[in-house]
Amino acid sequence: MRSRDLHCSFGLTAGQPTLLQDAKHWLGFRKAAEADAVSDDFDRGHRVVRRLFIGQVTVLLDGWEHLRTALRIQTEMFDGNGNPPDER
């Protein structure tokens, strides 16, 4: 796919424990202020803040040689008073 300049994305879950651990390593522990990009939007009366963290893959994994970048998206939602909305 990379040779044809195609890209794909997918979510990692506990079903890929080794790959998930590697992705956590590549992304490192970074504070919200260290995000690579931030969006601040409103959706149905709630403020929604999304932070994007980008990590470069540092090891070629067997079967995943094409993998180059790991992304983590952190989403926070707030009500009109700046508090997390009630879980109902």
HUKAMO-V832742 format. One record per pair of residues at least 24 apart in sequence whose C-alpha atoms are under 10 Angstrom apart, sorted by the first residue. I is the first residue (numbers start at 1). J is the second residue. If there is no record, write none. Layout:
i=I j=J
i=I j=J
This chain:
i=1 j=66
i=2 j=66
i=2 j=67
i=3 j=66
i=7 j=66
i=7 j=67
i=8 j=67
i=9 j=67
i=9 j=69
i=9 j=70
i=9 j=71
i=10 j=70
i=10 j=71
i=11 j=70
i=11 j=71
i=11 j=72
i=12 j=70
i=12 j=72
i=18 j=61
i=19 j=61
i=19 j=64
i=20 j=70
i=22 j=57
i=22 j=58
i=22 j=59
i=22 j=61
i=22 j=70
i=23 j=55
i=23 j=56
i=23 j=57
i=23 j=58
i=23 j=69
i=23 j=70
i=23 j=71
i=23 j=72
i=24 j=55
i=24 j=70
i=24 j=71
i=24 j=72
i=25 j=55
i=25 j=56
i=25 j=57
i=25 j=58
i=25 j=70
i=26 j=54
i=26 j=55
i=26 j=56
i=26 j=57
i=26 j=58
i=26 j=59
i=26 j=69
i=26 j=70
i=26 j=71
i=27 j=53
i=27 j=54
i=27 j=55
i=27 j=56
i=27 j=57
i=27 j=69
i=27 j=70
i=27 j=71
i=27 j=72
i=28 j=53
i=28 j=54
i=28 j=55
i=29 j=53
i=32 j=74
i=35 j=72
i=35 j=73
i=35 j=74
i=37 j=73
i=38 j=73
i=38 j=74
i=38 j=75
i=39 j=75
i=40 j=75
i=40 j=76
i=40 j=77
i=41 j=77
i=42 j=77
i=42 j=78
i=42 j=79
i=42 j=80
i=43 j=77
i=44 j=79
i=45 j=78
i=45 j=79
i=45 j=80
i=46 j=76
i=46 j=77
i=46 j=78
i=46 j=79
i=46 j=80
i=46 j=81
i=46 j=82
i=46 j=83
i=46 j=84
i=46 j=85
i=47 j=76
i=47 j=77
i=47 j=78
i=47 j=79
i=47 j=80
i=47 j=81
i=47 j=82
i=47 j=83
i=47 j=84
i=47 j=85
i=48 j=75
i=48 j=76
i=48 j=77
i=48 j=78
i=48 j=79
i=49 j=74
i=49 j=75
i=49 j=76
i=49 j=77
i=49 j=78
i=50 j=74
i=50 j=75
i=50 j=76
i=50 j=77
i=51 j=75
i=51 j=76
